[in-house]
Amino acid sequence: MHWLKPYFHFTRKQTLAMVTIIVLALAFLIASWMLPLFVTRSFADDPALQQQLASLTFTDSAGEESPRKGGLAYADVEVAHAGTLFSFDPNTLSEDGFAKLGLRPKLVHTILNYRNKGGKFRSAAGMQKIYGMRPEEFARLEPYIKIAAAEKSDYPSTEGKRAYTPYNTGSNTTAHTVIDLNRADSAALERLPGIGPVLAGRVVKYRDKLGGFFNINQLAEVYGMPDSTFQQLKNQVRADESGCTKLNVNTASREALQKHPYIKYTLAKVLIAYREQHNDFKDMEELRRVALINEEIYRKIAPYLKVD
């Protein structure tokens, strides 16, 4: 074995260099192991950072906002750019046009894919249903959405169908009676132009989820409501805001709040947190101070909330 000894003989400098390399390697391994623990603890110990993360919303496959289970998926968070706002038609705008508006590339791809498969936007509210469209993004774009009137050929012909008889509530009513969306039953809704049993059922179901209509334009939000039908009947209906059911924002549970189509999980969670931190809301105007509630969202949820 003496012949191996020359291969394991090192000078003082060589020995010192080897020890230094080994120490640095061990330090690197320990740092790689400890860093994730340190970062995780930093997230857990910082309430402000937790509140910011809680404000992030995610969209599931059904287009509903929901909390992300199992922690934050960083690959799903895509930053939107400010862009330049201008009037546009989502049915004809080019990819470059959407990018100029500041939309995220992934969202632009989803919109174009929807159009390529034959999808059309009948109203501004239609863009809100696009998978991945965040509430704050839609609120920013909505005032600039201008959808061109569809040509008559896009809609089924009414030739040969029986003439429409307006809904009447009694023998003394006129042929131009306007019905209240919050009080009409399915049978009354079916008498409106373009409303069949299925669509009438959807109107009633959506009305129940909302707690009543406060604006006739909400009718365009009903799933499957063609814009042509909405334009045809909007002068024959009204929405009496007094018929809306209001949730007490100081006593309603998170489960009750998140069932509302305009509030859902994320905003319900933030409302509950604000309520607990500030000992209830003093008045409706205080809702404007809540994170995530901009002017557009406030106008949508205010008719359905009250402070007692």
Secondary structure, DSSP 8 states (H G I E B T S, - for coil): -GGGGGGG---HHHHHHHHHHHHHHHHHHHHHHHHHHHHHHHHHH-HHHHHHHHT--EE-TTS-EE--TTS--GGG-----------B-TTT--HHHHHHHT--HHHHHHHHHHHHTT---SSTHHHHTSTT--HHHHHHHGGGB------GGGS---TTS-------SSTT--TT--EETTT--HHHHHTSTT--HHHHHHHHHHHHHHTS-SSGGGGGGSTT--HHHHHHHGGGEE--GGG---EETTT--HHHHHTSTTTHHHHHHHHHHHHHHHTS-SSGGGGGGSTT--HHHHHHHGGGEE--
